[in-house]
Each structure stands twice: as C-alpha cells, then as structure tokens.
Amino acid sequence: MPTPSPSDQRLFEGIRFGNEADFECFFRRYYPRLVNYAARFVAGHETARDLVQDSFARLWERRCELRELDLASLLFTMVRNACLNYLKHNGVVARHELEYTARMRGEERIYSYDFLSDAEQPCLYEELQREVQKAVDALLDRCREVFRMSRFEGLKNREIAARLGISETAVEKHLARAVGRLGEHLRRSCSFELSVAVLSCLLANYL
C-alpha cells in the first residue's frame, strides 16, 4: 500500500523549522491548484506560475515568523494579493478592486477544495463529489480502475502500470479518456466555472 501523505499540519511544523523536504512536499501538493487559480485573473499561466513561485519563496523566507496553522489558506491569500498587485500595476483593477477581490475570494473557495480529503464536506463539495462519482461510475472498467488508482489512491503512473501490467503510455491514455468523459459530464451538469475548477483539481498531478 502507498505511504499516507503527511497532513498539512505536520508539514507546517516541519516548514517552520526549515525542513526543505516538507516544504517541497507542500509545494507539490498546492502548486498546480494555485497556478490554475491565479491564471483565472492574470495574463496566462506563465505569469501565474511566476506569482505563485514568488509567493512560495516569500513563505519560505518568512517561515520562522509563521503562526498560521492553515498554510493553504495563507498561500491562497498571498497569491490573491500578488495577483491584485500585478493587476494594479498593469492598470487592470483601477476602480473595480472590490469586484475583483470578491470574485477572487469566491473562486478561491472552489480551487482550495481538496478532492482527496474526507475532512472537507461543505454542500458544494458534496454536490461536486456526487457528480464526479456519477461520471466515474459510467467509465469503462479498465479506464475507471486506472482513474480511481490515480486520483483516489494517489498512485503515480508508473505504479499503476506496474500493478496492472500495462505500459505507462496506456495509463496516460486511460487517464486522458477518463478526464475527457468527466469533462463532458460536468459541463452538462455543472456551471462552466465549477467544471473547470473540478477538472483543474483532478488534473493537478499532470500539469
């Protein structure tokens, strides 16, 4: 069985004391979601990646000052502020800063959801989880098996390939097919914004 992932709280303690491995683990866990979140507001993924990387760098530099246990919320706030500063600098926000801030906070609520965690069970999460489950159940057997092992068990492509006796290329094709079918289902049953957010979370390991 795969080793359970460390909790955010455990990583927080390690980061505070300068543990680079814990910081790297936290970076890998949240970087894709933060980039997708930032890219909704700034000019493309390249700028979004720069802003997110800068936010992580500032977090590391100030690790000894950390008092906030919820590092994920702290990082989303840092990235949100970085996006607003970028937009201000480029004259995009101007008089509409409050509208931008409200919109960003609303989308932050979606992008910050952890679809592998049973701890987060708000109404929106439960609704989206039901729709995802319906779509997964409708997949062909092998495609469904590969997707579950990847997204619900957290296995890497090479681990799935070894366990099922297939190539990594075959795993990638099954995952691409699964995500495509999920996208079709979510576009029919959810708003565009929510379907994009869910797919961003599901694709996080492959960006």
C-alpha positions as a Python dict, from the first residue, in 0.01 Angstrom:
ca = {
    (1, 'M'): (0, 0, 0),
    (2, 'P'): (121, 357, -68),
    (3, 'T'): (257, 556, 223),
    (4, 'P'): (-8, 800, 352),
    (5, 'S'): (64, 1162, 265),
    (6, 'P'): (165, 1382, 560),
    (7, 'S'): (-101, 1623, 685),
    (8, 'D'): (-73, 1995, 621),
    (9, 'Q'): (-32, 2049, 995),
    (10, 'R'): (264, 1811, 1007),
    (11, 'L'): (420, 1986, 708),
    (12, 'F'): (360, 2323, 875),
    (13, 'E'): (568, 2217, 1175),
    (14, 'G'): (849, 2095, 950),
    (15, 'I'): (849, 2410, 738),
    (16, 'R'): (867, 2631, 1047),
    (17, 'F'): (1189, 2456, 1145),
    (18, 'G'): (1340, 2476, 798),
    (19, 'N'): (1269, 2124, 672),
    (20, 'E'): (1319, 2155, 295),
    (21, 'A'): (1164, 1814, 221),
    (22, 'D'): (840, 1917, 395),
    (23, 'F'): (839, 2245, 204),
    (24, 'E'): (889, 2061, -126),
    (25, 'C'): (603, 1823, -40),
    (26, 'F'): (376, 2117, 41),
    (27, 'F'): (483, 2290, -282),
    (28, 'R'): (397, 1985, -494),
    (29, 'R'): (62, 1949, -320),
    (30, 'Y'): (-65, 2303, -378),
    (31, 'Y'): (136, 2448, -668),
    (32, 'P'): (-91, 2324, -954),
    (33, 'R'): (-409, 2445, -786),
    (34, 'L'): (-259, 2783, -702),
    (35, 'V'): (-135, 2829, -1059),
    (36, 'N'): (-478, 2746, -1202),
    (37, 'Y'): (-638, 2982, -952),
    (38, 'A'): (-402, 3269, -1036),
    (39, 'A'): (-433, 3209, -1411),
    (40, 'R'): (-804, 3291, -1389),
    (41, 'F'): (-712, 3654, -1322),
    (42, 'V'): (-374, 3733, -1473),
    (43, 'A'): (-246, 3708, -1830),
    (44, 'G'): (-187, 3336, -1873),
    (45, 'H'): (-13, 3052, -1695),
    (46, 'E'): (341, 3188, -1728),
    (47, 'T'): (258, 3497, -1522),
    (48, 'A'): (52, 3284, -1284),
    (49, 'R'): (345, 3048, -1228),
    (50, 'D'): (577, 3341, -1156),
    (51, 'L'): (337, 3489, -900),
    (52, 'V'): (281, 3155, -727),
    (53, 'Q'): (654, 3078, -715),
    (54, 'D'): (721, 3422, -568),
    (55, 'S'): (455, 3358, -304),
    (56, 'F'): (613, 3025, -209),
    (57, 'A'): (954, 3194, -193),
    (58, 'R'): (820, 3463, 43),
    (59, 'L'): (658, 3196, 257),
    (60, 'W'): (991, 3012, 289),
    (61, 'E'): (1182, 3331, 366),
    (62, 'R'): (939, 3413, 647),
    (63, 'R'): (897, 3057, 775),
    (64, 'C'): (1032, 3142, 1122),
    (65, 'E'): (757, 3402, 1164),
    (66, 'L'): (475, 3162, 1078),
    (67, 'R'): (196, 3142, 1333),
    (68, 'E'): (-87, 3045, 1098),
    (69, 'L'): (-157, 2670, 1106),
    (70, 'D'): (-363, 2676, 784),
    (71, 'L'): (-80, 2725, 537),
    (72, 'A'): (-305, 2656, 238),
    (73, 'S'): (-537, 2945, 326),
    (74, 'L'): (-236, 3167, 390),
    (75, 'L'): (-90, 3083, 50),
    (76, 'F'): (-416, 3145, -133),
    (77, 'T'): (-431, 3486, 37),
    (78, 'M'): (-71, 3560, -63),
    (79, 'V'): (-137, 3458, -424),
    (80, 'R'): (-460, 3659, -432),
    (81, 'N'): (-274, 3968, -310),
    (82, 'A'): (7, 3906, -560),
    (83, 'C'): (-249, 3888, -843),
    (84, 'L'): (-418, 4208, -729),
    (85, 'N'): (-84, 4388, -709),
    (86, 'Y'): (5, 4264, -1057),
    (87, 'L'): (-331, 4381, -1194),
    (88, 'K'): (-298, 4718, -1022),
    (89, 'H'): (49, 4764, -1167),
    (90, 'N'): (-87, 4692, -1513),
    (91, 'G'): (-386, 4923, -1468),
    (92, 'V'): (-642, 4643, -1486),
    (93, 'V'): (-809, 4673, -1146),
    (94, 'A'): (-839, 5051, -1110),
    (95, 'R'): (-1180, 5136, -962),
    (96, 'H'): (-1301, 4776, -965),
    (97, 'E'): (-1074, 4637, -696),
    (98, 'L'): (-1362, 4535, -467),
    (99, 'E'): (-1528, 4343, -750),
    (100, 'Y'): (-1202, 4164, -833),
    (101, 'T'): (-1141, 4082, -467),
    (102, 'A'): (-1491, 3939, -421),
    (103, 'R'): (-1462, 3732, -738),
    (104, 'M'): (-1118, 3600, -642),
    (105, 'R'): (-1234, 3501, -295),
    (106, 'G'): (-1530, 3319, -443),
    (107, 'E'): (-1313, 3120, -681),
    (108, 'E'): (-1055, 3061, -409),
    (109, 'R'): (-1323, 2866, -222),
    (110, 'I'): (-1352, 2629, -516),
    (111, 'Y'): (-984, 2592, -601),
    (112, 'S'): (-886, 2533, -238),
    (113, 'Y'): (-1104, 2224, -206),
    (114, 'D'): (-911, 1900, -165),
    (115, 'F'): (-1098, 1632, -360),
    (116, 'L'): (-897, 1355, -188),
    (117, 'S'): (-987, 1470, 164),
    (118, 'D'): (-1285, 1348, 364),
    (119, 'A'): (-1240, 1637, 607),
    (120, 'E'): (-1388, 1898, 372),
    (121, 'Q'): (-1759, 1827, 331),
    (122, 'P'): (-1942, 2154, 261),
    (123, 'C'): (-2253, 2146, 43),
    (124, 'L'): (-2068, 2250, -272),
    (125, 'Y'): (-1805, 1983, -220),
    (126, 'E'): (-2069, 1714, -168),
    (127, 'E'): (-2259, 1821, -479),
    (128, 'L'): (-1948, 1815, -696),
    (129, 'Q'): (-1833, 1488, -543),
    (130, 'R'): (-2164, 1326, -639),
    (131, 'E'): (-2132, 1446, -997),
    (132, 'V'): (-1772, 1324, -1019),
    (133, 'Q'): (-1877, 985, -877),
    (134, 'K'): (-2156, 952, -1136),
    (135, 'A'): (-1912, 1024, -1415),
    (136, 'V'): (-1651, 782, -1276),
    (137, 'D'): (-1910, 503, -1239),
    (138, 'A'): (-2002, 545, -1607),
    (139, 'L'): (-1644, 484, -1728),
    (140, 'L'): (-1537, 154, -1885),
    (141, 'D'): (-1392, -93, -1634),
    (142, 'R'): (-1019, -52, -1705),
    (143, 'C'): (-1050, 323, -1756),
    (144, 'R'): (-1237, 354, -1425),
    (145, 'E'): (-983, 136, -1246),
    (146, 'V'): (-689, 345, -1368),
    (147, 'F'): (-862, 671, -1278),
    (148, 'R'): (-950, 553, -925),
    (149, 'M'): (-595, 434, -862),
    (150, 'S'): (-458, 767, -981),
    (151, 'R'): (-695, 1021, -829),
    (152, 'F'): (-842, 839, -528),
    (153, 'E'): (-546, 624, -421),
    (154, 'G'): (-281, 877, -521),
    (155, 'L'): (-66, 631, -720),
    (156, 'K'): (183, 752, -981),
    (157, 'N'): (151, 644, -1344),
    (158, 'R'): (447, 406, -1316),
    (159, 'E'): (295, 244, -1005),
    (160, 'I'): (-38, 194, -1180),
    (161, 'A'): (138, 48, -1485),
    (162, 'A'): (333, -197, -1268),
    (163, 'R'): (28, -304, -1069),
    (164, 'L'): (-191, -361, -1377),
    (165, 'G'): (81, -497, -1604),
    (166, 'I'): (34, -230, -1870),
    (167, 'S'): (258, 44, -2011),
    (168, 'E'): (276, 398, -1874),
    (169, 'T'): (156, 517, -2215),
    (170, 'A'): (-158, 304, -2174),
    (171, 'V'): (-212, 454, -1828),
    (172, 'E'): (-184, 805, -1972),
    (173, 'K'): (-436, 723, -2246),
    (174, 'H'): (-684, 582, -1993),
    (175, 'L'): (-647, 893, -1775),
    (176, 'A'): (-690, 1127, -2071),
    (177, 'R'): (-1002, 937, -2178),
    (178, 'A'): (-1140, 944, -1822),
    (179, 'V'): (-1082, 1317, -1781),
    (180, 'G'): (-1242, 1382, -2120),
    (181, 'R'): (-1555, 1189, -2021),
    (182, 'L'): (-1562, 1363, -1683),
    (183, 'G'): (-1538, 1698, -1857),
    (184, 'E'): (-1835, 1615, -2080),
    (185, 'H'): (-2044, 1507, -1781),
    (186, 'L'): (-1954, 1809, -1568),
    (187, 'R'): (-2023, 2055, -1849),
    (188, 'R'): (-2375, 1910, -1875),
    (189, 'S'): (-2443, 1904, -1500),
    (190, 'C'): (-2244, 2199, -1355),
    (191, 'S'): (-2167, 2559, -1441),
    (192, 'F'): (-1866, 2621, -1665),
    (193, 'E'): (-1667, 2772, -1377),
    (194, 'L'): (-1728, 2478, -1145),
    (195, 'S'): (-1649, 2221, -1413),
    (196, 'V'): (-1319, 2399, -1487),
    (197, 'A'): (-1234, 2409, -1117),
    (198, 'V'): (-1306, 2039, -1067),
    (199, 'L'): (-1105, 1939, -1373),
    (200, 'S'): (-817, 2159, -1257),
    (201, 'C'): (-808, 1971, -928),
    (202, 'L'): (-836, 1632, -1100),
    (203, 'L'): (-556, 1723, -1341),
    (204, 'A'): (-331, 1868, -1071),
    (205, 'N'): (-75, 1587, -1087),
    (206, 'Y'): (-34, 1610, -1462),
    (207, 'L'): (28, 1984, -1515),
}
